[in-house]
């Protein structure tokens, strides 16, 4: 049996391009047709964001990027249109900005139980499509329970910061690789792809990695 192509993805739950990039990568992997093993890694775009941000998505971005509201609104409309092109219905009016460090801990919790990909999809959908809160322990436990996790154990783990060290380790590795934006894809530990590239880019990269293995 062939060894799957390993793809490590640095991503943030609050990153609109990460969800778009996820869909484009999935399509590229489908076209590639070979075995692919995906592991998500933690990256916080705005670690100083409060758990309960008082304001809209436009308010947050205007303050964070120092841009006028009308420019920010145009940016949100643009990204919403691009998301729609890959089948995602972003709802920025309902979106609740929050700190994502707890969500990253939950992803590590799920990874240790073989369900990281499912949890990643659930968190992104909850945040961008459903307007759910993904920064508070109880809300995250509710989302995890929807996937069949033991809700009480999730609460225990998050309150104890059980996986905070794993989150920080991911962030340290990102710094070592020189990653300063997400999504960022690392194929077989040696090829990097930055951003939500077209599916064809991912298909070509996966095919190249697989062919190099055969010829080596």
N, C-alpha and C positions, 0 to 999 in steps of 0.2 A: 504493500500500500504506500502511496506517495504521502510525504509529510505536507500538511497544509501550509500555505503561505501565511506567516504570522503578520498581522497588521495591528500595531499599537496606535491608538487614536487619543490624542490629547484634546479635551473638549470641556465646555462648561454648559451646565443646564440652562443658563440664562443667555446663551449665545444663539441668536437667530440663524446665523450662518452654519452653526454646528448641526442643527436639525436638517437644514437644506443639504448640507454636505453629507449627512448620514444617508439621506435618500439617494443622492447621486452616487455615493460609494456603493450602496446596496445594488443599484442598477448596474454599475460597472462590474461588481463581483458576479452578478447574475449572468452578464454577458460573457465574462471570463470563463465561467463554468467549472472551474477547478475548486478544490477544497481551500477554504480561507478560514483562519482562526482569528477572531477579533477580540481585542481587549481594550477597554476604555480606561483612560487615565485622567486624573484630576487636574484642572486648571481653573483658577478663579480670575475672571476678567476684572472684577471690581470687589476685591476682598473687604473694602471698607464700607460696603453697602450695609445699612442696618437691616435687621431681620424684618422689621415692619416699616417700610418706606412709605411716607405719607405724600402721595402724589401719583400722577399718571406716568406712563412710559415716556411720554414726551417731556414731562417735567424732569424726570431722572436724566434723560439724555441731554437735555438743554443744560442742566447743571453740571453734568459729568464732562461734557465735551465743550461747554462754553459756546453753544450755538444758539441762534434765535429759534423760537418755537416753530415758525413757519418752515424753516429749513429742516428742522427735525421731523416735522409732520410729513414733508416730502420724502425724507429718508425712510420713514416707517411705511409709507404707501408703496415705495419702490420694493422694499424687502418683502412686504406682504404679497405683492404681485409675483415676485420670483418664487416665493414659497408656494403660491397657488399653482405655479407651473410644474411643481413636483408633487402635487396632490395634498398640500398642507394648508389648512385654513387658519392662519394666524388671526388672533383677536386681540389687538393691542388696547382696545378700550377696556377689556376685562382683565388684562395681564396685571399681576401683582408683583412688583419688583421686590426682591429680597436677597439676603445673603445666601450663598449656595454651599457653604462649607458642610452643612448637615446633609444636604442632598448628595454631596460627594462621599460622605461617610456611608450613606445608605447604599450607594453603588458598590462600595467595597464589601459591605455586608452581603449584598446580593451576589457578588462575584465569588465569595467564599462558599456560597451555596449553589453555584452553577446557574444563576439566573441574572447575571449582570446585563445582558443585552435586553432582556425583557424589562428590567427595571429602568434602564436608560430610556427606552422608548416611552415607558409610562410617565416618567418625569418630564420629558420634553413635551409630550402631548398635554399633560396636565398644565404646564406652565404657559405654552404658547397658544394652545387651542381652547382649553377649557377654563382658563382663568383661575386655576386652583393655586393655593399657597404652597410653595415647595421649600420654605425656609424654617418652618416650625416643626418640632418633634412630633406633636400629635397629628398634624396634617400629613407628614411624611409616613407616619405609621399607618394612617388610613390608606394611603396609596399602596403601601407595601402589602397590607392585608388584602387589597383587591386582587393581588397576584398570588395570594395563598400563603404569604409569610405569617408567622406567629406575631401578631400585633404587639403583644406584651413584651416579647423578646426584642423586637425592633426598638421599642421605647427604651428598654433597658440599655441596649447597645448605644443608641444615640445619646442618651443622657450621660453615659459613662465616657463619651468620646472614645469609644473602643477602637475606631478606625481612623482617628485623627492623624496618628503617626503615618499611616499608609497614604493618606492624602498629602501630607507634607513630603513624603518620599517621592510621590509622583511629581510634585511641583519642583523638587530639587532636580529630578531627572530632566524635566523640561528645561530648566535653567542650564543644565550641563549640555543639552543638545542645542541651546541657543534659541529655543522656541519662545517667541514673545507675542504670539497671536494664535488663535484657534478658529476652526479645527486644523489640526496638524496630524498627518498620517505618516507613520514610519513602517516601511515594508521590510520584513526580514532583518530588522535592526540596522539597515544600512542605507535605504533610500527614503528620502523625505519628500512629502507632497504637502504644500501649504494651501489652505483655503478650500472652499466648496467648489472644486473643479468639476468640469463636465464628466459624465459617466465614462465617456470614451477615454479620458485621461487615466482614470482608475483601471479600466479594462486593459489598456496598453501596458501600464506599469505592472499589473499583476501577471500579465502574459510574459513580460520581459523577465521578471524575477523567476517565474516557473521555467522558462527556457534556459536561463543561465544555470539553474540547478542541474538540468539534464545534460548540458554541455560540459559541466565542470567535473 
